[in-house]
Amino acid sequence: MLILFSLIVVAVVVVVEVVVVVVVVVVVVVVVVVVVVVVVVGFVEVVEVVFVVAVVVVVVKVVVQVV
């Protein structure tokens, strides 16, 4: 019984770590894309880009809380 419990705990920890890594990778990709967009499009669109980033951050936080 104890072995089963410890296996479940390990599985949960691994899943949480994988989810965290995925979220971090997604955030990094989004930041890189935003930087590229800012450089390509120019400074005029920065306000819109910042708004999009803020929305993405909120979505990521909600996803993390749900998981």
C-alpha positions, 0 to 999 in steps of 0.5 A: 500500500505504501509503495502504491502511494509513493508511486502515485506521489512520484507520478503527480510530481512528474506530471506537475514538473512536465506541465511547468516545463511546458508552460515555461517553454510556451511563455519563452516562445511567446516572448520570442515571437513578440520580440520578433513582431516588435522588431519587424512591425516597428514601434507603432504596434508595441501597445497592441503587442503589450496588450496581447502579452498581458492577455497571454500571461493571464491565460497562462496563469489561469491554466496553471491554477486549473492544473 
